Amino acid sequence: MLQHIFLESRVLLFSVWIAVQLVLIGIWSWRRTRAANRAVWIGLVALPTLMLVSTVVHTGREKLMALCRTLAGQVERGEAGPIEARLADDFNAAGLDRDAFAERLESAMERYGIGNVGLSRFEIEFDGSDRATVEVTASCHIRTADRFLSQVLSRWRVVFTRDQGEWRIITIEAVPTPLSPIRNLRDWIR
């Protein structure tokens, strides 16, 4: 929780800082001591320092979120090659190995025009330092030869492993949700 407040969410960090600063100012106005005055000034200096640390330090969670956004951008641009490079050697999704998945992914990207991709509601769990599971909600527009679907929602579970310092995808699966037309990965890549 503290990692999320201090390193991952600048809005939450600013909100906590405001609350603490108001308490310090309240104590100073009530007591008017040298220590209370010093605490108010330290609090004022702390905000830029904490914001700088929050900007410079990237947690594992932030790195995985950025990687997912990069992969989503590559899907939107129809770039199958960089996505294939992120697949682990032991990749398996919906019964497809790495090569079969890459082939079907490229075919699906040619068949569908995917645009306006947005990712939200990240849930990230780490299993040790070299494995992580990311669940994320995706929304996008899908254009086929005869249809246009606006704001298609889907939920995805992606399992990553760290291989020589790089996160690689072990498996991808669609998570059925009430509003999603995508029930499994094979609905999208045929």
Long-range contacts (C-beta under 8 A, 24 or more apart in sequence): 3-59, 3-61, 4-61, 6-50, 6-53, 6-54, 7-53, 7-54, 7-57, 7-59, 7-62, 8-54, 8-59, 8-61, 8-62, 10-51, 10-54, 10-55, 13-50, 13-51, 13-54, 14-47, 14-51, 17-43, 17-46, 17-47, 17-50, 21-47, 60-126, 60-132, 61-122, 61-124, 63-167, 64-124, 64-132, 64-134, 64-160, 64-167, 65-119, 65-122, 65-124, 65-134, 67-160, 67-167, 68-119, 68-122, 68-134, 68-136, 68-158, 69-119, 72-117, 72-119, 72-138, 73-117, 75-109, 75-114, 75-117, 76-114, 76-115, 76-116, 76-117, 76-140, 78-109, 78-110, 78-114, 80-105, 80-106, 80-109, 86-167, 86-168, 86-169, 87-168, 87-169, 88-161, 88-163, 88-168, 88-169, 88-170, 90-170, 91-168, 91-169, 91-170, 91-171, 92-170, 92-171, 93-171, 93-172, 93-173, 93-185, 94-173, 94-184, 94-185, 94-186, 94-189, 96-189, 101-189, 104-189, 104-190, 105-189, 107-189, 107-190, 108-188, 108-189, 108-190, 111-144, 112-142, 112-143, 112-144, 112-188, 113-142, 113-143, 113-144, 114-140, 114-141, 114-142, 114-143, 115-140, 115-141, 115-143, 116-140, 116-141, 121-155, 129-162, 130-161, 130-162, 131-159, 131-160, 131-161, 131-162, 131-170, 132-159, 132-160, 132-167, 133-157, 133-158, 133-159, 133-160, 134-158, 134-159, 134-160, 135-175, 137-177, 149-181, 152-180, 152-181, 152-182, 153-177, 153-179, 153-180, 154-180, 154-181, 154-182, 155-180
